[in-house]
């Protein structure tokens, strides 16, 4: 996750192969992935995953991708 944060702070350091894999809006996809990961970790730790900042939006976007 630290690497993802570094890439969000300075997107010019994202390797070309990672940019290709992420496609358009690489920073947004990194943030979405971090939110999803954090929500899962909180759930596994017995914490309310809805209390993670951005969890509601991440869940809504994930549901939109499944249904769309």
KEKE-3310 file (N, C-alpha, C; in steps of 0.2 Angstrom, whole numbers, plus 5000, padded with zeros to 4 digits):
npx = (5004:5010:5018:5008:5003:5014:5014:5002:5005:5015:5013:5021:5030:5025:5027:5028:5022:5013:5004:4999:4992:4983:4975:4965:4963:4972:4976:4964:4960:4970:4967:4954:4956:4964:4955:4945:4953:4957:4944:4941:4951:4947:4935:4938:4945:4935:4930:4919:4916:4910:4914:4926:4934:4927:4921:4908:4906:4915:4909:4897:4902:4908:4897:4890:4899:4897:4884:4883)
npy = (4994:5006:5009:5011:5023:5031:5032:5038:5051:5055:5053:5051:5042:5029:5014:5009:4997:4995:5006:5003:4991:4997:5005:5019:5033:5030:5034:5035:5022:5016:5022:5017:5004:5003:5008:4997:4987:4991:4991:4978:4973:4979:4973:4960:4961:4963:4976:4989:4990:5000:5011:5015:5028:5033:5021:5019:5024:5017:5004:5006:5009:4997:4988:4994:4990:4977:4975:4982)
npz = (5000:5003:4992:4983:4988:4986:4972:4970:4975:4967:4952:4940:4943:4942:4935:4917:4913:4924:4922:4910:4913:4922:4915:4909:4920:4931:4944:4951:4950:4958:4970:4972:4973:4985:4994:4994:4998:5011:5017:5017:5025:5037:5039:5041:5053:5062:5062:5058:5041:5034:5040:5035:5027:5012:5009:5006:4994:4986:4987:4981:4968:4965:4965:4954:4944:4944:4940:4929)
capx = (5000:5014:5020:5002:5002:5019:5012:4997:5008:5019:5011:5026:5034:5021:5030:5024:5018:5007:5000:4995:4987:4977:4971:4963:4962:4976:4976:4958:4959:4974:4963:4948:4959:4966:4949:4943:4958:4956:4937:4941:4955:4943:4930:4942:4947:4929:4928:4914:4919:4907:4917:4932:4932:4926:4919:4901:4907:4919:4905:4893:4906:4909:4891:4889:4903:4894:4877:4883)
capy = (5000:5012:5010:5014:5030:5035:5033:5043:5057:5057:5048:5050:5036:5023:5010:5009:4991:4996:5011:4999:4987:5001:5009:5026:5035:5026:5036:5034:5015:5015:5024:5013:4997:5004:5008:4991:4983:4993:4989:4971:4972:4981:4968:4954:4963:4964:4983:4991:4992:5006:5017:5017:5034:5031:5014:5019:5026:5011:4999:5008:5008:4990:4986:4996:4986:4970:4975:4985)
capz = (5000:5003:4985:4979:4990:4983:4965:4969:4976:4961:4946:4935:4945:4940:4929:4911:4913:4928:4919:4905:4917:4926:4909:4910:4927:4935:4951:4953:4951:4964:4976:4973:4976:4992:4998:4994:5002:5018:5019:5018:5031:5043:5040:5044:5060:5066:5063:5053:5035:5032:5044:5031:5022:5005:5008:5003:4986:4983:4987:4975:4961:4964:4963:4947:4939:4943:4937:4922)
cpx = (5004:5017:5014:5002:5008:5017:5006:5000:5012:5018:5016:5031:5031:5025:5025:5019:5012:5002:4995:4990:4981:4973:4970:4962:4966:4976:4970:4957:4964:4970:4957:4951:4961:4960:4945:4947:4957:4949:4937:4945:4951:4938:4933:4944:4941:4927:4923:4917:4916:4910:4924:4930:4932:4923:4912:4902:4910:4914:4900:4896:4907:4903:4889:4892:4900:4888:4878:4887)
cpy = (5006:5014:5013:5022:5034:5037:5038:5050:5059:5052:5047:5044:5029:5020:5009:5003:4992:5001:5007:4995:4991:5004:5016:5027:5031:5028:5034:5026:5013:5016:5019:5006:4998:5004:5001:4986:4984:4991:4982:4969:4974:4976:4962:4955:4964:4972:4984:4994:4998:5012:5019:5023:5032:5025:5014:5020:5019:5005:5000:5007:5001:4986:4988:4992:4979:4970:4978:4981)
cpz = (5000:4996:4981:4981:4987:4976:4965:4970:4970:4955:4941:4937:4944:4934:4923:4911:4918:4925:4914:4908:4920:4920:4911:4918:4932:4942:4954:4955:4957:4970:4978:4976:4983:4996:4999:4999:5010:5021:5021:5024:5038:5045:5044:5051:5064:5067:5057:5047:5032:5035:5040:5027:5015:5004:5005:4996:4983:4983:4981:4969:4960:4962:4956:4942:4938:4939:4930:4917)
residu = (UNK:UNK:UNK:UNK:UNK:UNK:UNK:UNK:UNK:UNK:UNK:UNK:UNK:UNK:UNK:UNK:UNK:UNK:UNK:UNK:UNK:UNK:UNK:UNK:UNK:UNK:UNK:UNK:UNK:UNK:UNK:UNK:UNK:UNK:UNK:UNK:UNK:UNK:UNK:UNK:UNK:UNK:UNK:UNK:UNK:UNK:UNK:UNK:UNK:UNK:UNK:UNK:UNK:UNK:UNK:UNK:UNK:UNK:UNK:UNK:UNK:UNK:UNK:UNK:UNK:UNK:UNK:UNK)
# end
